[in-house]
């Protein structure tokens, strides 16, 4: 496998999943192909999402909310569920992230959520890099929590 196919999913695809997709594209394009979607997509990306991501030099100006049916789900390796709802998915591993929804809140909350998502995305990218580029036998360093016998997300 060259890259993992990842879908970031939240409620409206206006804040959290868009932030995750933006960070994943900016930091992890070498290990993942990413998309984002919402269970009930909003009309537009929250202006505070665009503004707070710009503070991290991630351009979201071309982003727009999408529903689950509007993204290519074929060949997905992972769904990162930030919706806070249980997903009825059985054929793709789901990683649940408990991240509060900043919609309708102020810039301080958006920045806090953005920073938490950035940290989580970076951790995921590092885990994927370790899985795709394992250290030689006897190499030093911490072990990845992935187990190649079971797949990367079980």
N, C-alpha and C positions, 0 to 999 in steps of 0.2 A: 504494500500500500504506500502510495506517495504522500497523500494527504488525507486527513479525516474530513468527512462532510458533516458539518455541525449546523443545527438549527437552534437559534435562541428564540424562545417563545415567552411572551407575556400577555397581558390582557389586551391593550390597545395598540401595541407596536408603535408607541409614541415616545416612550422614555427608556425603560430598562432594557428591553431587547435591542433597541436601536443603539443604545450606549455599548452594549456587549458586542454587537456586530461591528461597530466602529472601532473599538479597541482590538478586536480579533483581527480585523483587516489591517489595522495599523501595525500591530505587533506580531501577529502569528500567521501571516500569509504564506510562510514557508512550510507550515504544518497543517493548515486547515483551510478549507473552502467554507465560507460561512454565509448564512442567510438569517433573516429574522422575520418574525411574523407575530400577529396577535390573534387571540381567540375571537375578539370582536374589534376589528381594526378601527382606530380613530380616523377622523377626517384629515388631520395633519399632524406632523411631528411637533411636539411641544417646543415653542420658541426657546424655553429654558434648557431643553435638551441640546439644541443646536448651540446656544450660547455657552453653556458650561463645558461642552465637548471642545469647542473652539479654544477654550482656556488650556486644554491639553494638546492643542495643535491637531485635533482630529476634525476634519471638515465633514459635516453632516448635511451640507446645503442641498445635495442631490437626493437625499433619503426621503422616502415616503412610506406611510403605513401600508402594510399588506396583511391580508388574512392568510390563514393556514392553507386554504385552497389555492392561493396565488403563488406558492413557492414550490420548487421542485423537491419533493420528498424522496425521490428514488435514490437508493444507495446511501441513505443517511447512516452515519456511524453513531451519532449521538444527538439527542434533543436535550438542551439545557432549558429546563422549565423554571421560569421566573414569575409565573402567573399566580402562584400561591394556591392553585387548584390541582387536584389530582388528575392526571391524564390517563385516559383509557388506551394506552399504547402498549402493545406486547411485542412487536417485531423489531423495535429499536430501543437500545438502552436510554433511559431517562435519568438525568442528573437534576435533582431539585435544588434550587438556590432560594433561600428565604431572604429576599431583599424587599424592603418596603417600597410601595408605589409612591413616587414623588408627585404625581399629577395633582395639580391644584395647590401645591406647597410653594414655599419661597426658595430663593437661590441657595440658601444655606443647606436646605434639605436636598436639593438637586445635586449640590457638590458632594455632600456626604454619600448619597446613593451612587453617584458617578465614581467616587474614589473606591467604594466597596466593590463595585462591578469591575473596575480596572484591576484591582488586586485579585479578584477571583478569576478573571479572564487570563491574567498573567500566570497564575498558578496552573490553570488548565493548559496553557501553551507550553509551559515548562514540562508538565507531565507528558504531553504529546511528543515533545522533542525527545525526551528520555526514551519513550517507547519506540519512536521511529529511528532513533540513532543510539542504540544501546552501547554502553561502554564495553570495551574488550574485557574478556574474562580476567578476573583478578584486579580490575581497575578500581581505583579509589573513588570514594564519593558515596553519597546516600543512595539507597535503592529507591526506584520509583515505586509508587503504590500500585502501579499497573502490573498485572501478571499476564504475560503473553500467552500462557496456556488457556486462560479464560477469556481473553480479549481485554481491551483497555479500560472498560468502564463497568465491570461487574464487581 
